[in-house]
Amino acid sequence: MKRIISVSFLALFCALAAIRAEQPDPHQVGVLDEKVSRLSAQVDDLQFQQQQMKKDIERLQAEVQDARRAAGGVAPTDLKALEDRIAAVDAARQADKKAIIDQLAKELAGTGKAPKPEPTTTGGKDHVVQKGETLTTIAKAAGVSVAELKKANDLTGDEIKVGQKLVIPK
């Protein structure tokens, strides 16, 4: 755009010089002088705006670089504080879990329904049920019968869940 205005400015300037050489009407020269003055002011304004935009772009680039540095640089003290807060929340969660289990045990004891006891280890080892496993596949892999596996874990049916802990009897 600056180039277009500069070319227009140059063309008007040449036209003005040619008209002055011919001794034209003073009114026509005045009109052309006014147009040249307006174009000159527009060029100055555009140059000022361009300088302002250049400064704004440099400022924004600096802000982006600062933001990138800040995003990647977490202080070790901040990480330690965050880890401590996570540990405190986890400890509170474990305490709440224990309190809830104790309260439920008391309530169940009051109703006469005792909670199902955890399987007792009879010298065997533990097994955590994985996805796709059944009592049959676990028993076969452990070298015991399904009935022995059920008895050792106080199971009445064949249903087990992923993540469930089973005792494998000897």
C-alpha positions as a Python dict, from the first residue, in 0.01 Angstrom:
ca = {
    (1, 'M'): (0, 0, 0),
    (2, 'K'): (290, 231, 82),
    (3, 'R'): (433, 169, -264),
    (4, 'I'): (100, 256, -430),
    (5, 'I'): (75, 582, -237),
    (6, 'S'): (439, 662, -314),
    (7, 'V'): (379, 603, -687),
    (8, 'S'): (63, 818, -675),
    (9, 'F'): (253, 1085, -488),
    (10, 'L'): (532, 1077, -745),
    (11, 'A'): (285, 1094, -1035),
    (12, 'L'): (106, 1393, -881),
    (13, 'F'): (436, 1562, -812),
    (14, 'C'): (543, 1515, -1177),
    (15, 'A'): (205, 1640, -1298),
    (16, 'L'): (238, 1943, -1072),
    (17, 'A'): (587, 2018, -1205),
    (18, 'A'): (467, 1986, -1565),
    (19, 'I'): (168, 2211, -1501),
    (20, 'R'): (387, 2475, -1335),
    (21, 'A'): (622, 2471, -1637),
    (22, 'E'): (327, 2551, -1870),
    (23, 'Q'): (201, 2839, -1657),
    (24, 'P'): (-148, 2694, -1605),
    (25, 'D'): (-438, 2831, -1416),
    (26, 'P'): (-333, 2919, -1056),
    (27, 'H'): (-652, 2756, -926),
    (28, 'Q'): (-554, 2422, -1086),
    (29, 'V'): (-207, 2445, -933),
    (30, 'G'): (-360, 2511, -592),
    (31, 'V'): (-582, 2200, -620),
    (32, 'L'): (-284, 1988, -714),
    (33, 'D'): (-77, 2134, -429),
    (34, 'E'): (-357, 2042, -189),
    (35, 'K'): (-372, 1683, -322),
    (36, 'V'): (7, 1649, -287),
    (37, 'S'): (-13, 1778, 71),
    (38, 'R'): (-290, 1528, 158),
    (39, 'L'): (-96, 1238, 4),
    (40, 'S'): (216, 1345, 188),
    (41, 'A'): (22, 1346, 517),
    (42, 'Q'): (-122, 1001, 439),
    (43, 'V'): (227, 863, 369),
    (44, 'D'): (353, 1006, 699),
    (45, 'D'): (55, 854, 883),
    (46, 'L'): (107, 514, 722),
    (47, 'Q'): (478, 519, 812),
    (48, 'F'): (389, 601, 1173),
    (49, 'Q'): (131, 320, 1186),
    (50, 'Q'): (384, 79, 1036),
    (51, 'Q'): (638, 168, 1307),
    (52, 'Q'): (374, 120, 1578),
    (53, 'M'): (276, -221, 1436),
    (54, 'K'): (641, -324, 1420),
    (55, 'K'): (683, -235, 1790),
    (56, 'D'): (360, -422, 1876),
    (57, 'I'): (480, -733, 1688),
    (58, 'E'): (816, -725, 1868),
    (59, 'R'): (639, -687, 2206),
    (60, 'L'): (404, -977, 2129),
    (61, 'Q'): (693, -1197, 2017),
    (62, 'A'): (872, -1124, 2344),
    (63, 'E'): (557, -1212, 2540),
    (64, 'V'): (520, -1541, 2352),
    (65, 'Q'): (882, -1631, 2426),
    (66, 'D'): (833, -1546, 2795),
    (67, 'A'): (518, -1759, 2806),
    (68, 'R'): (697, -2051, 2642),
    (69, 'R'): (984, -2028, 2892),
    (70, 'A'): (743, -2005, 3184),
    (71, 'A'): (540, -2307, 3070),
    (72, 'G'): (844, -2534, 3054),
    (73, 'G'): (1017, -2415, 3367),
    (74, 'V'): (857, -2542, 3686),
    (75, 'A'): (1062, -2479, 3997),
    (76, 'P'): (1168, -2788, 4196),
    (77, 'T'): (1022, -2633, 4511),
    (78, 'D'): (683, -2606, 4338),
    (79, 'L'): (702, -2973, 4236),
    (80, 'K'): (794, -3076, 4592),
    (81, 'A'): (508, -2871, 4734),
    (82, 'L'): (269, -3034, 4486),
    (83, 'E'): (397, -3382, 4573),
    (84, 'D'): (350, -3306, 4945),
    (85, 'R'): (-6, -3188, 4883),
    (86, 'I'): (-83, -3503, 4684),
    (87, 'A'): (61, -3720, 4962),
    (88, 'A'): (-148, -3535, 5221),
    (89, 'V'): (-466, -3576, 5016),
    (90, 'D'): (-392, -3945, 4964),
    (91, 'A'): (-330, -3996, 5338),
    (92, 'A'): (-659, -3820, 5416),
    (93, 'R'): (-833, -4037, 5157),
    (94, 'Q'): (-693, -4354, 5316),
    (95, 'A'): (-800, -4235, 5662),
    (96, 'D'): (-1150, -4159, 5531),
    (97, 'K'): (-1166, -4501, 5367),
    (98, 'K'): (-1072, -4672, 5692),
    (99, 'A'): (-1327, -4467, 5887),
    (100, 'I'): (-1601, -4555, 5638),
    (101, 'I'): (-1514, -4926, 5650),
    (102, 'D'): (-1506, -4920, 6032),
    (103, 'Q'): (-1842, -4742, 6045),
    (104, 'L'): (-1997, -4990, 5801),
    (105, 'A'): (-1857, -5281, 6002),
    (106, 'K'): (-2017, -5138, 6319),
    (107, 'E'): (-2349, -5088, 6144),
    (108, 'L'): (-2343, -5438, 5998),
    (109, 'A'): (-2252, -5584, 6336),
    (110, 'G'): (-2553, -5401, 6482),
    (111, 'T'): (-2788, -5556, 6224),
    (112, 'G'): (-2657, -5904, 6284),
    (113, 'K'): (-2504, -5930, 5937),
    (114, 'A'): (-2133, -5960, 5970),
    (115, 'P'): (-1920, -5850, 5677),
    (116, 'K'): (-1771, -6122, 5462),
    (117, 'P'): (-1433, -6210, 5607),
    (118, 'E'): (-1123, -6170, 5393),
    (119, 'P'): (-988, -6500, 5262),
    (120, 'T'): (-736, -6646, 5497),
    (121, 'T'): (-408, -6765, 5362),
    (122, 'T'): (-354, -7129, 5429),
    (123, 'G'): (8, -7131, 5339),
    (124, 'G'): (-73, -7061, 4972),
    (125, 'K'): (6, -6762, 4758),
    (126, 'D'): (-202, -6469, 4635),
    (127, 'H'): (-322, -6418, 4280),
    (128, 'V'): (-477, -6103, 4133),
    (129, 'V'): (-742, -6180, 3871),
    (130, 'Q'): (-647, -6050, 3526),
    (131, 'K'): (-876, -5971, 3233),
    (132, 'G'): (-997, -6288, 3060),
    (133, 'E'): (-918, -6523, 3350),
    (134, 'T'): (-1175, -6762, 3495),
    (135, 'L'): (-1171, -6982, 3803),
    (136, 'T'): (-1098, -7276, 3574),
    (137, 'T'): (-796, -7115, 3406),
    (138, 'I'): (-657, -6993, 3739),
    (139, 'A'): (-707, -7331, 3906),
    (140, 'K'): (-552, -7515, 3613),
    (141, 'A'): (-248, -7281, 3608),
    (142, 'A'): (-205, -7321, 3985),
    (143, 'G'): (-246, -7698, 3975),
    (144, 'V'): (-550, -7706, 4205),
    (145, 'S'): (-915, -7788, 4154),
    (146, 'V'): (-1184, -7525, 4109),
    (147, 'A'): (-1354, -7656, 4425),
    (148, 'E'): (-1032, -7609, 4628),
    (149, 'L'): (-993, -7255, 4488),
    (150, 'K'): (-1354, -7171, 4577),
    (151, 'K'): (-1317, -7312, 4928),
    (152, 'A'): (-993, -7125, 4996),
    (153, 'N'): (-1158, -6797, 4893),
    (154, 'D'): (-1507, -6853, 5040),
    (155, 'L'): (-1666, -6829, 4695),
    (156, 'T'): (-2019, -6960, 4646),
    (157, 'G'): (-2046, -6895, 4273),
    (158, 'D'): (-1817, -6889, 3971),
    (159, 'E'): (-1807, -6510, 3937),
    (160, 'I'): (-1479, -6330, 3987),
    (161, 'K'): (-1376, -5974, 3895),
    (162, 'V'): (-1066, -5827, 3736),
    (163, 'G'): (-838, -5702, 4015),
    (164, 'Q'): (-990, -5938, 4274),
    (165, 'K'): (-732, -6099, 4503),
    (166, 'L'): (-755, -6477, 4535),
    (167, 'V'): (-566, -6714, 4760),
    (168, 'I'): (-419, -7012, 4578),
    (169, 'P'): (-419, -7308, 4823),
    (170, 'K'): (-126, -7545, 4851),
}
